[in-house]
Structures are given as C-alpha cells and as structure tokens.
C-alpha cells in the first residue's frame, strides 16, 4: 500500500468501526463514535478521522450486509411511530430528522423530531395536558458558523426514545443538509414521511 493510500485506508477502518458501534452498541453521536473507534484502533492522528458522510455510508453498508432482512421492517416501525407522534404535534410544524429519516437507524437508535414553536412553554404545556411523560435534555446544533444549545423533550416510545428538539419558528428557513452532502434535506415534513412510508413498505 502506498503512502498516499494509507491515510484513506485508515479513515475507512475507523469509519467501519464507528459504524459498527453505532449500529450494534447504540452509540448516537458521530464525533464520539469516530474518536472512540480511532482510540480502539490505536490511531491518534486527527487527519485519519473520517467525515460523518463516510460513517453514514458505512452504516448503510453495515445494515445492508448484516441486517438486510430486518432493517426495512425496523425502519418502517420507527417511521410509522414517528409519523403518529408528528400528527399529535402537528401544531408545532414537526419534521423528522436523523437516522430514522436517512435510513441509518440501528436497533438502538432514537428518533429525532424537530419542532418549530413560538415558545418552549407551549410544547411543555401540550405534553402536560396530554399526560405524556418526558425528560428534559439539550443538544447542540450548528447554524452556519455558530452553535446553539437547543432544548429537547425525551419521550419513551414503543420502539425507543423519541427526542423532540424545539427550535424557534424562524429556524426552519435555513434548512441544513445531511451529512452525506447529497443535497437531501436534514428534515422531512409529515407529508414527506407519509410518502417515504408508502415508497418503502417492507
């Protein structure tokens, strides 16, 4: 293997290990998974760290190889449950995000739903009135060159944790893109999820 090929080979090894951790061990965060994978493989050079898009590709390959029969049904269950929750929360313009949307969600994956509300309190009151138990969390999101910590309501779903990230109503205008850079949106509306379920019925 030439010197030029070696860094790419190392990146792929780390990406494969990180994907395995996310698929089989429930690791949720790309940055955490890639750094832990690098440590396990004895690699300390950050230049060898793969991009999120490279890990996402390896995740899809992992599911195709090891979970080809169960993955479509698993995704269908997660997306169906997500759509039911989105319909309940329709007043907050819900959008599906994350691995359940892009197809990389493994057996331990949570479901990410983005809400757009004038007030965090409105969402909290809605959940209280519906007697839906939740835990409060926070997650950091990037907006251009800046980062913001967004409040998250974590609910217990039938197929795993459902996390409701509550954004300001204006945040929907600057739609981010997926880690793969393929121009697919990071979020999908209820109508888009309905179409996704119709197109990918197991």
HELIX and SHEET records of a PDB file:
HELIX    1   1 UNK A    3  UNK A   24  1                                  22    
HELIX    2   2 UNK A   30  UNK A   40  1                                  11    
HELIX    3   3 UNK A   46  UNK A   48  5                                   3    
HELIX    4   4 UNK A   52  UNK A   66  1                                  15    
HELIX    5   5 UNK A   71  UNK A   88  1                                  18    
HELIX    6   6 UNK A   90  UNK A   92  5                                   3    
HELIX    7   7 UNK A   98  UNK A  102  1                                   5    
HELIX    8   8 UNK A  120  UNK A  129  1                                  10    
HELIX    9   9 UNK A  169  UNK A  173  5                                   5    
HELIX   10  10 UNK A  190  UNK A  199  1                                  10    
SHEET    1   A 6 UNK A 135  UNK A 143  0                                        
SHEET    2   A 6 UNK A 146  UNK A 157 -1                                        
SHEET    3   A 6 UNK A 160  UNK A 168 -1                                        
SHEET    4   A 6 UNK A 111  UNK A 117  1                                        
SHEET    5   A 6 UNK A  95  UNK A  97 -1                                        
SHEET    6   A 6 UNK A 187  UNK A 188 -1                                        
END                                                                             
